[in-house]
């Protein structure tokens, strides 16, 4: 499911060599765009995408495939772009729209893990599965007389944790149900390498039931579907009337397939409207804490490729933007019968998209999903990056001064081909701190230039008129380091992140910078906190 993700046009795979010498910090180059829906860059991108649609549908002869796509941002509670196609349909809906229901296959695993996080929490992720499904303990003790242990034939279930089950790191067989586990050989030892498993989510569901006393289906319904008002979503087989069922045979394409014990891995039905609603709730931390969300959107285990790792249950692709800065794309693909779905997030841009397809038995439904999914990544991630840069120039670029202390600083974003907000000059109390003549070139790398990166720390206040909130302060981290020996075993950028929080003066670090923002989203002051300077933007 991972191999086809070929976002290789504007966005390139991380294995490509970097072209600049900056030691950048993890995370976004700039604050994510807040006005993408009204941006000219989005208008241009959607036109490009619709052009691409013509190539996709014509090239794949996709007349027998229904599809629905939607682009969304966590900053705006509306869909940024959506498009639907309806082939000849004899059963279910007459016309595909945002409320039309598809099966989403293994994207269901996202909802199973999310439900676990809501109902139980990731504090259980280090517990062994045998604590909650004790029958599995007996399966670990099946070695022949005289054999101390037999990892070739037996899974060490007491070493398999709930977190490993959620992140495909348990090393257990792919599809066999509980009754057959005794006969199945392990694929790997736990945490050796990811190996796709559906039964892992069945076992995770059993553990959740043991912890909460509720069935997984009941938990998903109460904690997600009902909580978010997802009226076109279900964990169980759904009536055909609202479904997208190309052709005349619902059974043949998988609409009414009952997955039984495997339900946690692929039973979900949903629409684009509900999927967008759920996805925004995930990245806005509406149902779990922000800390738990950050832990959820993290890799758990690496594949054999630098460009791909696995989370719970994310399929994570590492890309590079035009500045050669790492971009993480959290995706989950799903396939059931002739239904194929995809969900993706670029958390650095607060951007995501949903692709749902369905087709007759001989339709190129999976290929259509893959092409649409890749086109979104190729076109809209660079669009969000471009818009973030445009907004950064408007919101932060300029001179900041404090006449009372003879201090000044200049911020320039996106003018030197480097990521982050560039500090091109900084004078503190008349002394040059950053600039070509700085005496501090050798001190912690500070000297000729510096760059600020969003720390994602912020202060949120009520608007003066009482209508909603706004971000009144934005935290940034400064770095002054350059990569000189890329590819060496010793990390040439080690100091960029190990020196965070140092040096300090009066318990405040050199890298601690805060912008004070107006209600219009523009910087008004810059607080260089270690230097005890508050500089006004002019």
C-alpha positions as CSV (number, residue, x, y, z in Angstrom):
1,X,0.0,0.0,0.0
2,X,3.0,2.3,0.5
3,X,4.9,1.7,-2.7
4,X,2.7,3.6,-5.1
5,X,2.9,7.0,-3.2
6,X,5.0,8.7,-5.9
7,X,4.9,12.4,-4.9
8,X,8.0,13.0,-7.1
9,X,7.2,16.1,-9.1
10,X,7.2,19.3,-7.1
11,X,7.6,17.5,-3.8
12,X,10.5,15.1,-3.8
13,X,11.5,12.1,-1.7
14,X,13.7,12.9,1.3
15,X,16.5,10.6,0.0
16,X,17.4,13.3,-2.5
17,X,20.5,15.3,-1.5
18,X,19.9,18.6,0.1
19,X,21.0,21.7,-1.8
20,X,21.5,24.2,1.0
21,X,23.7,24.1,4.1
22,X,21.2,24.9,6.8
23,X,20.7,22.9,9.9
24,X,17.0,23.3,10.1
25,X,14.8,22.4,13.1
26,X,12.0,19.8,12.8
27,X,8.6,21.2,12.0
28,X,7.3,23.8,9.5
29,X,9.3,26.5,7.8
30,X,6.7,29.0,8.6
31,X,3.4,29.1,10.5
32,X,0.8,27.2,8.6
33,X,-1.4,29.2,6.2
34,X,-4.5,30.6,7.8
35,X,-6.2,32.1,4.7
36,X,-5.8,29.4,2.1
37,X,-9.4,29.3,1.1
38,X,-9.2,32.9,-0.2
39,X,-5.7,32.6,-1.7
40,X,-5.0,33.1,-5.4
41,X,-2.5,30.2,-5.0
42,X,-5.4,27.9,-4.2
43,X,-7.3,29.1,-7.2
44,X,-4.3,28.3,-9.4
45,X,-3.8,24.9,-7.7
46,X,-7.4,23.8,-8.1
47,X,-7.3,24.7,-11.8
48,X,-4.1,22.6,-12.1
49,X,-5.7,19.7,-10.2
50,X,-8.8,19.7,-12.5
51,X,-6.5,19.7,-15.5
52,X,-4.9,16.7,-14.0
53,X,-8.3,15.1,-13.5
54,X,-8.8,15.0,-17.2
55,X,-5.5,13.1,-17.7
56,X,-6.3,10.7,-14.9
57,X,-9.8,9.8,-16.0
58,X,-9.0,9.6,-19.7
59,X,-5.7,7.7,-19.1
60,X,-7.4,5.0,-16.9
61,X,-10.7,4.8,-18.7
62,X,-12.4,5.6,-15.4
63,X,-16.0,5.8,-16.6
64,X,-17.0,2.9,-14.3
65,X,-15.4,4.4,-11.2
66,X,-17.3,6.7,-8.8
67,X,-15.1,9.0,-6.8
68,X,-15.2,11.8,-4.2
69,X,-12.3,14.0,-3.1
70,X,-12.0,16.8,-0.6
71,X,-9.2,19.1,0.6
72,X,-9.4,20.6,4.1
73,X,-7.4,22.6,6.6
74,X,-7.6,22.5,10.4
75,X,-7.4,26.3,10.4
76,X,-10.7,26.7,8.5
77,X,-13.8,24.8,9.4
78,X,-14.9,24.3,5.8
79,X,-13.8,22.2,2.9
80,X,-11.3,24.0,0.7
81,X,-12.0,22.0,-2.4
82,X,-14.2,19.1,-3.4
83,X,-15.0,17.2,-6.5
84,X,-17.3,14.2,-7.3
85,X,-17.9,11.9,-10.2
86,X,-20.9,9.6,-10.8
87,X,-20.7,6.7,-13.2
88,X,-23.8,4.7,-14.1
89,X,-25.3,3.5,-10.8
90,X,-28.3,1.1,-10.5
91,X,-28.3,0.7,-6.7
92,X,-27.9,3.3,-4.0
93,X,-27.5,7.0,-4.7
94,X,-28.3,8.5,-8.1
95,X,-25.6,11.2,-7.8
96,X,-22.4,11.2,-5.8
97,X,-22.0,14.1,-3.4
98,X,-20.4,14.9,0.0
99,X,-23.0,12.8,1.9
100,X,-22.7,9.7,-0.3
101,X,-21.4,6.7,1.6
102,X,-18.4,4.5,0.6
103,X,-16.6,1.7,2.4
104,X,-13.2,2.9,3.5
105,X,-11.4,-0.5,4.1
106,X,-8.3,-0.2,6.2
107,X,-8.8,3.5,6.8
108,X,-11.1,2.0,9.5
109,X,-7.9,1.2,11.5
110,X,-7.5,5.0,12.1
111,X,-11.0,5.0,13.8
112,X,-10.2,1.9,15.8
113,X,-7.0,3.4,17.2
114,X,-8.6,6.8,17.7
115,X,-11.4,5.1,19.7
116,X,-8.8,3.4,21.9
117,X,-7.1,6.7,22.6
118,X,-10.4,8.4,23.4
119,X,-11.8,5.6,25.6
120,X,-8.6,4.2,27.2
121,X,-5.6,6.4,26.3
122,X,-2.1,5.7,25.1
123,X,-0.9,5.1,28.7
124,X,-1.9,1.4,28.0
125,X,0.3,1.2,24.9
126,X,3.2,-0.4,26.7
127,X,1.1,-3.1,28.3
128,X,1.4,-6.6,26.9
129,X,-1.6,-8.0,25.1
130,X,-1.5,-11.1,27.4
131,X,-2.6,-8.8,30.2
132,X,-6.0,-8.3,28.5
133,X,-6.2,-11.5,26.4
134,X,-4.7,-14.1,28.7
135,X,-5.5,-17.0,26.3
136,X,-2.5,-15.8,24.2
137,X,-0.1,-16.5,27.0
138,X,-0.6,-20.3,26.4
139,X,0.3,-19.8,22.8
140,X,3.8,-18.6,23.8
141,X,4.5,-21.9,25.6
142,X,4.3,-24.3,22.8
143,X,7.9,-25.3,22.4
144,X,9.0,-28.9,22.1
145,X,10.6,-30.7,25.1
146,X,14.2,-29.6,25.6
147,X,13.7,-26.4,23.5
148,X,14.2,-23.3,25.7
149,X,12.3,-21.0,23.2
150,X,11.3,-21.3,19.6
151,X,10.8,-17.9,17.9
152,X,10.7,-19.6,14.5
153,X,7.4,-21.2,15.2
154,X,5.9,-19.3,18.1
155,X,5.0,-15.6,18.8
156,X,6.2,-14.4,22.2
157,X,2.9,-12.9,23.0
158,X,4.0,-11.7,26.4
159,X,6.4,-9.3,24.6
160,X,3.8,-7.9,22.2
161,X,2.4,-4.6,23.4
162,X,-0.8,-2.8,22.6
163,X,1.2,0.0,21.0
164,X,2.9,-2.5,18.7
165,X,-0.4,-4.0,17.7
166,X,-1.6,-0.5,16.8
167,X,1.5,0.3,14.7
168,X,2.0,-2.9,12.7
169,X,5.1,-3.7,14.8
170,X,4.0,-6.9,16.5
171,X,5.4,-9.2,13.9
172,X,2.3,-11.4,13.8
173,X,0.5,-13.0,10.9
174,X,-1.6,-10.9,8.5
175,X,-5.1,-12.1,8.4
176,X,-5.8,-15.3,10.3
177,X,-8.4,-15.1,13.1
178,X,-7.9,-15.8,16.8
179,X,-8.7,-19.6,16.5
180,X,-5.9,-20.1,14.0
181,X,-3.1,-18.2,15.8
182,X,-1.8,-21.4,17.4
183,X,-1.0,-22.7,13.9
184,X,0.6,-19.5,12.5
185,X,4.3,-18.8,12.6
186,X,5.5,-15.3,13.5
187,X,6.8,-13.0,10.7
188,X,9.3,-11.2,12.9
189,X,10.0,-10.6,16.6
190,X,8.1,-7.7,17.9
191,X,9.6,-4.3,17.0
192,X,12.0,-5.9,14.5
193,X,10.3,-4.5,11.4
194,X,6.7,-3.5,10.4
195,X,4.6,-6.3,9.0
196,X,1.0,-5.5,7.9
197,X,-1.5,-7.3,10.1
198,X,-5.3,-7.1,10.3
199,X,-5.7,-9.4,13.3
200,X,-3.5,-7.0,15.3
201,X,-6.5,-4.6,15.4
202,X,-8.9,-7.4,16.4
203,X,-6.6,-8.1,19.4
204,X,-6.4,-4.3,20.1
205,X,-10.2,-4.3,20.1
206,X,-10.3,-7.2,22.6
207,X,-8.0,-5.3,24.9
208,X,-10.1,-2.2,24.6
209,X,-13.2,-4.1,25.6
210,X,-11.4,-5.6,28.6
211,X,-10.2,-2.1,29.7
212,X,-13.5,-0.2,29.1
213,X,-16.2,-2.9,29.4
214,X,-17.6,-1.7,26.1
215,X,-17.6,-3.4,22.7
216,X,-15.4,-1.6,20.1
217,X,-18.4,-1.0,17.9
218,X,-20.2,0.7,20.8
219,X,-17.1,2.8,21.6
220,X,-16.6,4.0,18.1
221,X,-20.3,4.9,17.8
222,X,-20.5,6.8,21.1
223,X,-17.0,8.4,21.2
224,X,-16.6,9.3,17.5
225,X,-19.7,8.9,15.3
226,X,-22.2,10.4,17.8
227,X,-19.8,12.9,19.3
228,X,-19.0,14.4,16.0
229,X,-22.5,14.1,14.4
230,X,-21.2,11.8,11.6
231,X,-24.7,11.0,10.3
232,X,-23.4,9.1,7.2
233,X,-20.9,6.9,9.0
234,X,-21.3,3.4,10.5
235,X,-19.2,0.6,12.0
236,X,-21.6,-1.9,10.7
237,X,-23.2,-2.9,7.4
238,X,-25.2,0.1,6.1
239,X,-28.5,0.2,4.1
240,X,-27.8,0.5,0.4
241,X,-30.0,3.6,-0.1
242,X,-27.3,6.1,0.8
243,X,-24.4,4.1,-0.7
244,X,-22.2,4.4,-3.7
245,X,-22.7,1.1,-5.5
246,X,-21.7,1.1,-9.1
247,X,-23.2,-1.6,-11.2
248,X,-26.0,-3.8,-10.0
249,X,-24.3,-6.2,-7.7
250,X,-23.6,-4.9,-4.2
251,X,-22.2,-8.2,-3.0
252,X,-19.7,-8.5,-5.9
253,X,-18.0,-5.2,-5.2
254,X,-18.0,-5.6,-1.4
255,X,-20.7,-3.3,-0.1
256,X,-22.3,-5.9,2.2
257,X,-19.2,-7.9,3.1
258,X,-19.3,-8.8,6.8
259,X,-15.8,-8.9,8.3
260,X,-16.8,-10.6,11.5
261,X,-13.9,-10.6,14.0
262,X,-11.8,-8.5,11.5
263,X,-14.2,-5.6,11.8
264,X,-11.7,-3.3,13.6
265,X,-9.4,-3.5,10.6
266,X,-11.8,-2.6,7.8
267,X,-15.6,-2.4,8.5
268,X,-16.2,1.4,8.5
269,X,-18.6,3.1,6.1
270,X,-18.3,6.9,5.6
271,X,-18.8,9.9,3.4
272,X,-16.4,12.7,2.4
273,X,-18.3,15.2,4.6
274,X,-18.0,12.9,7.6
275,X,-14.4,12.1,6.9
276,X,-13.4,15.8,6.7
277,X,-15.3,16.4,9.9
278,X,-13.5,13.5,11.6
279,X,-10.1,14.4,10.2
280,X,-10.4,18.1,11.3
281,X,-11.3,16.8,14.8
282,X,-8.2,14.6,14.9
283,X,-5.8,17.4,14.1
284,X,-7.7,20.0,16.2
285,X,-7.5,17.6,19.2
286,X,-11.3,17.9,19.8
287,X,-11.6,14.4,21.3
288,X,-8.2,13.8,22.9
289,X,-5.6,16.1,24.4
290,X,-3.1,18.0,22.2
291,X,-0.3,16.1,23.9
292,X,-1.9,12.8,23.0
293,X,-2.5,14.0,19.4
294,X,1.2,14.9,19.1
295,X,2.2,11.4,20.3
296,X,-0.3,9.8,17.9
297,X,1.1,11.7,14.9
298,X,4.5,10.2,15.3
299,X,6.3,7.3,13.7
300,X,6.5,4.1,15.7
301,X,8.8,1.9,13.5
302,X,11.0,2.4,10.4
303,X,10.6,0.4,7.2
304,X,13.6,-0.5,5.1
305,X,13.3,2.8,3.2
306,X,14.5,6.2,4.4
307,X,11.3,7.7,2.9
308,X,8.7,5.5,4.8
309,X,7.9,4.7,8.4
310,X,4.8,3.4,10.2
311,X,2.7,4.9,13.0
312,X,-0.5,3.9,14.8
313,X,-1.7,3.0,12.1
314,X,-0.2,5.7,9.9
315,X,1.8,5.0,6.7
316,X,4.2,7.9,6.9
317,X,6.0,9.4,3.9
318,X,9.0,11.7,4.3
319,X,9.2,14.3,1.6
320,X,11.2,17.5,1.1
321,X,9.9,20.9,0.1
322,X,11.6,23.3,-2.2
323,X,13.8,24.5,0.7
324,X,14.9,20.8,1.2
325,X,13.2,20.8,4.6
326,X,11.6,17.6,5.7
327,X,7.9,17.2,5.3
328,X,6.0,14.4,7.0
329,X,2.8,13.1,5.3
330,X,0.7,11.0,7.5
331,X,-1.4,8.7,5.3
332,X,-3.7,5.7,5.6
333,X,-4.9,3.7,2.6
334,X,-7.8,1.3,2.6
335,X,-9.0,-1.4,0.2
336,X,-12.1,-3.6,0.5
337,X,-13.5,-5.3,-2.6
338,X,-13.8,-2.6,-5.2
339,X,-13.8,0.2,-2.6
340,X,-10.5,2.1,-2.2
341,X,-9.9,5.0,0.1
342,X,-7.2,7.3,1.2
343,X,-6.7,9.8,4.1
344,X,-3.7,12.1,4.4
345,X,-2.4,14.9,6.6
346,X,0.5,17.3,6.3
347,X,0.5,18.5,9.9
348,X,3.2,21.0,9.2
349,X,0.7,22.8,6.9
350,X,-2.5,21.9,8.9
351,X,-3.7,20.4,5.6
352,X,-5.3,17.1,4.6
353,X,-7.3,15.4,2.0
354,X,-9.7,12.5,1.5
355,X,-10.1,10.3,-1.6
356,X,-12.9,7.7,-1.8
357,X,-13.5,5.5,-4.9
358,X,-15.9,2.7,-5.8
359,X,-16.3,0.8,-9.1
360,X,-17.6,-2.3,-10.8
361,X,-15.6,-5.5,-10.5
362,X,-13.5,-4.8,-13.7
363,X,-13.0,-1.0,-13.1
364,X,-9.6,0.6,-12.5
365,X,-10.9,1.8,-9.1
366,X,-7.6,1.3,-7.1
367,X,-5.6,3.0,-9.8
368,X,-8.0,6.0,-9.9
369,X,-7.6,6.3,-6.1
370,X,-3.8,6.2,-6.3
371,X,-3.6,8.8,-9.1
372,X,-6.0,11.2,-7.3
373,X,-4.2,10.7,-4.0
374,X,-0.8,11.4,-5.6
375,X,-2.1,14.4,-7.5
376,X,-3.3,16.0,-4.3
377,X,0.2,15.6,-2.7
378,X,2.0,16.8,-5.8
379,X,-0.2,19.9,-6.2
380,X,-1.5,21.0,-2.8
381,X,1.4,20.5,-0.4
382,X,3.6,22.9,-2.5
383,X,0.5,25.2,-2.6
384,X,0.2,25.3,1.2
385,X,4.0,25.8,1.4
386,X,3.8,28.8,-1.0
387,X,0.9,30.3,0.8
388,X,2.6,29.9,4.2
389,X,5.6,31.8,2.8
390,X,3.4,34.6,1.4
391,X,1.6,35.0,4.7
392,X,5.0,34.9,6.6
393,X,6.3,37.8,4.4
394,X,3.1,39.8,5.2
395,X,2.9,39.0,8.8
396,X,6.6,39.1,9.9
397,X,9.0,40.7,7.4
398,X,10.4,44.1,8.3
399,X,12.4,46.1,10.8
400,X,11.9,45.9,14.5
401,X,13.4,48.6,16.7
402,X,13.7,49.8,20.3
403,X,14.9,53.4,20.2
404,X,15.3,53.6,23.9
405,X,18.1,51.0,23.9
406,X,19.5,51.7,20.4
407,X,18.5,48.1,19.3
408,X,17.2,46.9,16.0
409,X,16.6,43.7,14.1
410,X,15.6,42.8,10.5
411,X,13.4,39.8,9.6
412,X,13.3,38.6,6.0
413,X,11.3,35.4,5.1
414,X,11.9,33.7,1.8
415,X,14.4,36.0,0.3
416,X,17.6,34.0,0.6
417,X,16.3,30.6,-0.5
418,X,16.5,29.3,3.0
419,X,13.7,28.0,5.3
420,X,12.4,29.9,8.3
421,X,12.3,33.6,9.1
422,X,15.7,34.9,8.4
423,X,17.4,37.3,10.8
424,X,19.7,39.3,8.6
425,X,20.9,41.9,11.2
426,X,20.5,42.4,14.9
427,X,22.0,45.2,17.0
428,X,21.5,45.0,20.8
429,X,22.2,48.2,22.7
430,X,24.4,49.4,19.8
431,X,26.4,46.2,19.5
432,X,26.2,44.0,16.4
433,X,25.0,40.6,17.4
434,X,24.0,39.2,14.0
435,X,25.6,40.5,10.8
436,X,28.8,40.3,8.8
437,X,30.8,42.2,11.4
438,X,29.5,40.3,14.4
439,X,32.2,39.5,17.0
440,X,30.1,36.4,18.0
441,X,30.8,34.2,15.0
442,X,32.3,31.5,17.1
443,X,29.9,31.6,20.0
444,X,27.3,28.8,19.6
445,X,27.4,29.4,15.9
446,X,25.9,32.8,16.3
447,X,27.1,35.6,14.1
448,X,26.5,36.2,10.4
449,X,22.8,35.2,10.2
450,X,20.1,33.2,12.0
451,X,16.7,31.7,11.3
452,X,13.6,31.4,13.4
453,X,11.3,28.4,13.2
454,X,7.8,28.1,14.7
455,X,7.8,26.2,18.0
456,X,4.1,25.7,17.8
457,X,3.8,27.3,21.3
458,X,1.3,30.1,21.4
459,X,-1.0,32.3,23.6
460,X,-4.7,32.4,22.7
461,X,-6.8,35.4,23.8
462,X,-10.4,36.6,23.5
463,X,-10.9,39.2,20.8
464,X,-11.6,42.7,22.1
465,X,-15.2,42.6,20.8
466,X,-15.8,39.2,22.4
467,X,-16.4,37.4,19.1
468,X,-14.1,34.4,19.2
469,X,-10.4,34.1,19.9
470,X,-7.1,34.9,18.2
471,X,-3.4,34.0,18.7
472,X,-1.8,36.9,20.5
473,X,1.7,35.5,20.9
474,X,3.6,33.0,18.7
475,X,6.8,31.2,19.9
476,X,9.8,30.7,17.7
477,X,13.1,28.9,18.1
478,X,16.3,30.4,16.7
479,X,19.1,28.4,15.2
480,X,22.5,29.7,13.9
481,X,24.0,26.5,12.6
482,X,25.1,25.4,9.2
483,X,25.6,21.9,7.9
484,X,29.1,21.4,6.5
485,X,29.5,17.6,6.2
486,X,26.2,16.0,5.1
487,X,26.3,12.3,5.0
488,X,28.9,11.8,7.8
489,X,28.1,9.3,10.6
490,X,28.6,12.1,13.2
491,X,25.6,14.4,12.7
492,X,26.9,17.7,11.4
493,X,23.7,19.3,12.6
494,X,23.9,17.8,16.1
495,X,24.3,21.2,17.8
496,X,21.2,22.6,16.0
497,X,18.9,20.6,18.3
498,X,21.1,19.6,21.2
499,X,21.9,23.2,21.9
500,X,18.2,24.2,22.1
501,X,17.7,25.9,25.4
502,X,21.4,27.1,25.6
503,X,23.1,29.3,26.4
504,X,20.9,31.0,29.0
505,X,21.0,34.3,30.8
506,X,18.7,34.7,33.8
507,X,17.0,31.4,33.0
508,X,16.1,32.4,29.5
509,X,17.8,30.9,26.5
510,X,19.3,32.4,23.4
511,X,16.9,30.6,21.1
512,X,13.7,31.9,22.8
513,X,11.9,34.4,20.6
514,X,8.3,35.5,20.8
515,X,6.2,37.6,18.4
516,X,3.3,39.6,19.8
517,X,0.5,39.5,17.2
518,X,-2.4,41.7,16.4
519,X,-5.9,40.5,15.9
520,X,-5.3,40.8,12.1
521,X,-2.6,38.1,12.4
522,X,0.3,40.4,11.8
523,X,3.3,40.8,14.1
524,X,3.4,44.0,16.1
525,X,6.4,43.4,18.5
526,X,9.3,40.9,18.7
527,X,10.4,39.9,22.1
528,X,14.1,38.8,22.0
529,X,13.7,37.3,25.5
530,X,17.3,36.5,26.5
531,X,18.4,40.0,25.4
532,X,15.6,41.6,27.5
533,X,14.5,43.5,24.4
534,X,11.0,44.2,23.1
535,X,11.3,45.5,19.5
536,X,8.4,47.2,17.7
537,X,7.7,46.4,14.1
538,X,8.0,49.6,12.0
